[in-house]
Amino acid sequence: MMKVLVRCDASAVIGSGHVMRCLTLADFLSSRGARIFFVCRELPGDLTHLIEGKGYPVHRITLRTPGWEEDAEKSAVFATEAGIGFDWLIVDHYRLDARYERRMRRLGVKILAIDDLADRPHDCDLLLDQNLHKNMELRYQGLLPAQCLPLLGPRYALLRPEFFEARLKLRPRRGELKRILVSFGGADPTNETAKVMAALELLETGAPALDVVVGSANLDAASVQAACVAHKDWSFHNQADNMAELMSRADLALGGGGGTTWERCFLGLPSLTVVVADNQREPTEAVAAKGATWNLGWHSDVTPQIMAQWIARLQKDPELLAEASRRCFQLMGDRAPEAGHPLVALMHGEKP
């Protein structure tokens, strides 16, 4: 039985993306019989309750300093004292690099690094970057050891089984704009959700129905919920566990440029994307260049008026929406649900 240690964090500041994609991979591995353990730093909005709710033990750590050394020491102490004999370590953390990974190798583990910044060296056996970038094949040049196998691009996106199931049942998208999905991640620290709701109030034509999704780390959840209650066609969802269903029934999404980009594209859902973090700039530009989203730009430059103008334009041009949906499908290609994720096979020493 494979035993896997996962090191990732979430918080109201960091967001939920690292934990959510690690949970997706953990579910794939668990379905093959692997035992999964998480190490997470205690932070406001850390999502440890969500991880434990899915049945995975969490070892919480506190750090005096944000450096890698104390982190590696506490991670290694847990791994040693647990007496489990881990086979793999998964590291999904922008603050940890080859120095942390080399220290953890003393435990006799193989290492999978999940990254999308390409701004630091790694000492890993596998590297996953599921984002779209220009010159992707050169992106990690000089940052990886010779034996590392990189898996690069949206074809390797970590998608939960529900998305494969939803794609098989997906209705044709004809470009009609009747329902909008709003989802800006687990925290939405810049409160882009409020901008979208304000934008719908500005529409001169009839506003589409709205599904508004917020995460458990969203500090403005109460005000968002109150706004939804005041509108009969607005539905509020807190920490939704049916995102594939919500995306399937939507005609347009408004969201950030994080991991949900690939979920939206896989289900052919056109989107207006607001860049809410530096690491989202280049992937969002690349996806927009493929015609699979419209890049509204950096969040502080995006106003409700700009959002309203785009929504009104798309209401009047169904073919524009329909073409964007086709581009989404083209970007993601075909993936067989029964194949799982290539990482699972590779971590088991098999060909994907």
JOPEFEN-V207425 format. One record per pair of residues at least 4 apart in sequence whose C-alpha atoms are under 7 Angstrom apart, sorted by sequence separation. I is the first residue (numbers start at 1). GAP is how many residues later the second one is. If there is no record, write none. Layout:
BEGIN
I_GAP + I_GAP
END
This chain:
BEGIN
10_4 + 11_4 + 16_4 + 17_4 + 18_4 + 19_4 + 20_4 + 21_4 + 22_4 + 23_4 + 24_4 + 25_4 + 26_4 + 27_4 + 28_4 + 29_4 + 30_4 + 42_4 + 47_4 + 48_4 + 49_4 + 50_4 + 51_4 + 52_4 + 67_4 + 68_4 + 69_4 + 70_4 + 71_4 + 72_4 + 73_4 + 74_4 + 75_4 + 76_4 + 77_4 + 78_4 + 79_4 + 96_4 + 97_4 + 98_4 + 99_4 + 100_4 + 101_4 + 105_4 + 135_4 + 140_4 + 144_4 + 152_4 + 159_4 + 161_4 + 162_4 + 163_4 + 164_4 + 165_4 + 166_4 + 184_4 + 188_4 + 192_4 + 193_4 + 194_4 + 195_4 + 196_4 + 197_4 + 198_4 + 199_4 + 203_4 + 214_4 + 220_4 + 221_4 + 222_4 + 223_4 + 224_4 + 225_4 + 226_4 + 227_4 + 242_4 + 243_4 + 244_4 + 245_4 + 246_4 + 257_4 + 260_4 + 261_4 + 262_4 + 263_4 + 264_4 + 265_4 + 280_4 + 281_4 + 282_4 + 283_4 + 284_4 + 285_4 + 286_4 + 287_4 + 288_4 + 297_4 + 298_4 + 302_4 + 303_4 + 304_4 + 305_4 + 306_4 + 307_4 + 308_4 + 309_4 + 310_4 + 311_4 + 312_4 + 313_4 + 314_4 + 318_4 + 319_4 + 320_4 + 321_4 + 322_4 + 323_4 + 324_4 + 325_4 + 326_4 + 327_4 + 328_4 + 329_4 + 342_4 + 343_4 + 344_4 + 345_4 + 346_4 + 10_5 + 11_5 + 29_5 + 30_5 + 51_5 + 52_5 + 151_5 + 264_5 + 275_5 + 287_5 + 288_5 + 297_5 + 345_5 + 346_5 + 10_6 + 52_6 + 228_6 + 275_6 + 287_6 + 288_6 + 296_6 + 314_6 + 345_6 + 346_6 + 63_7 + 200_7 + 214_7 + 228_7 + 288_7 + 314_7 + 345_7 + 10_8 + 63_8 + 184_8 + 228_8 + 9_9 + 10_9 + 184_9 + 8_10 + 9_10 + 26_10 + 48_10 + 285_10 + 342_10 + 8_11 + 113_11 + 182_11 + 225_11 + 284_11 + 112_12 + 111_13 + 112_13 + 113_13 + 114_13 + 115_13 + 116_13 + 111_14 + 112_14 + 113_14 + 114_14 + 115_14 + 110_15 + 111_15 + 112_15 + 113_15 + 114_15 + 116_15 + 253_16 + 257_16 + 247_17 + 252_17 + 253_17 + 254_17 + 255_17 + 256_17 + 257_17 + 40_18 + 42_18 + 251_18 + 252_18 + 253_18 + 254_18 + 255_18 + 256_18 + 257_18 + 37_19 + 38_19 + 39_19 + 40_19 + 41_19 + 42_19 + 248_19 + 252_19 + 253_19 + 254_19 + 255_19 + 256_19 + 36_20 + 37_20 + 38_20 + 39_20 + 40_20 + 41_20 + 42_20 + 89_20 + 256_20 + 273_20 + 37_21 + 38_21 + 39_21 + 40_21 + 41_21 + 88_21 + 89_21 + 90_21 + 91_21 + 92_21 + 102_21 + 118_21 + 122_21 + 123_21 + 132_21 + 272_21 + 273_21 + 274_21 + 87_22 + 88_22 + 89_22 + 90_22 + 91_22 + 92_22 + 101_22 + 118_22 + 121_22 + 122_22 + 123_22 + 125_22 + 126_22 + 127_22 + 128_22 + 129_22 + 130_22 + 131_22 + 132_22 + 216_22 + 247_22 + 258_22 + 270_22 + 271_22 + 272_22 + 273_22 + 274_22 + 275_22 + 276_22 + 86_23 + 87_23 + 88_23 + 89_23 + 90_23 + 91_23 + 92_23 + 97_23 + 98_23 + 120_23 + 121_23 + 125_23 + 126_23 + 127_23 + 128_23 + 129_23 + 130_23 + 131_23 + 210_23 + 211_23 + 212_23 + 213_23 + 214_23 + 215_23 + 216_23 + 257_23 + 270_23 + 271_23 + 272_23 + 273_23 + 274_23 + 275_23 + 276_23 + 97_24 + 98_24 + 124_24 + 125_24 + 126_24 + 127_24 + 128_24 + 129_24 + 130_24 + 209_24 + 210_24 + 211_24 + 212_24 + 213_24 + 214_24 + 215_24 + 272_24 + 274_24 + 275_24 + 97_25 + 98_25 + 209_25 + 210_25 + 211_25 + 212_25 + 213_25 + 214_25 + 274_25 + 130_26 + 130_27 + 213_27 + 257_27 + 68_28 + 72_28 + 76_28 + 180_28 + 186_28 + 187_28 + 179_29 + 180_29 + 181_29 + 182_29 + 183_29 + 185_29 + 186_29 + 178_30 + 179_30 + 180_30 + 181_30 + 182_30 + 183_30 + 185_30 + 186_30 + 187_30 + 188_30 + 194_30 + 3_31 + 4_31 + 5_31 + 6_31 + 7_31 + 8_31 + 9_31 + 69_31 + 72_31 + 177_31 + 178_31 + 179_31 + 180_31 + 181_31 + 182_31 + 183_31 + 186_31 + 187_31 + 293_31 + 1_32 + 2_32 + 3_32 + 4_32 + 5_32 + 6_32 + 7_32 + 8_32 + 9_32 + 11_32 + 12_32 + 68_32 + 72_32 + 186_32 + 292_32 + 1_33 + 2_33 + 3_33 + 4_33 + 5_33 + 6_33 + 7_33 + 11_33 + 12_33 + 291_33 + 292_33 + 11_34 + 10_35 + 11_35 + 292_35 + 10_36 + 39_36 + 291_36 + 292_36 + 9_37 + 10_37 + 290_37 + 270_51 + 270_54 + 270_55 + 269_56 + 268_57 + 268_58 + 268_60 + 268_61 + 266_62 + 265_63 + 266_63 + 265_64 + 181_66 + 266_66 + 265_67 + 181_69 + 180_70 + 179_71 + 180_71 + 181_71 + 182_71 + 183_71 + 184_71 + 179_72 + 180_72 + 181_72 + 182_72 + 183_72 + 184_72 + 178_73 + 179_73 + 180_73 + 181_73 + 182_73 + 18_74 + 177_74 + 176_75 + 177_75 + 166_78 + 170_78 + 166_79 + 5_81 + 163_81 + 4_82 + 162_82 + 166_82 + 3_83 + 4_83 + 5_83 + 6_83 + 7_83 + 8_83 + 3_84 + 4_84 + 5_84 + 6_84 + 7_84 + 8_84 + 2_85 + 3_85 + 4_85 + 5_85 + 6_85 + 7_85 + 8_85 + 167_100 + 159_104 + 157_105 + 199_105 + 203_105 + 198_106 + 199_106 + 202_106 + 154_108 + 195_108 + 196_108 + 199_108 + 200_108 + 195_109 + 199_109 + 203_109 + 196_111 + 25_133 + 24_134 + 24_135 + 24_136 + 21_137 + 177_138 + 176_142 + 175_143 + 174_144 + 175_144 + 175_146 + 175_147 + 174_148 + 133_149 + 173_149 + 133_150 + 132_151 + 131_152 + 133_153 + 132_154 + 132_155 + 117_162 + 16_169 + 15_170 + 16_170 + 15_171 + 15_172 + 45_172 + 164_173 + 12_175 + 13_176 + 161_176 + 155_177 + 154_178 + 12_205 + 11_206 + 12_206 + 17_242 + 28_312 + 29_315 + 28_316
END
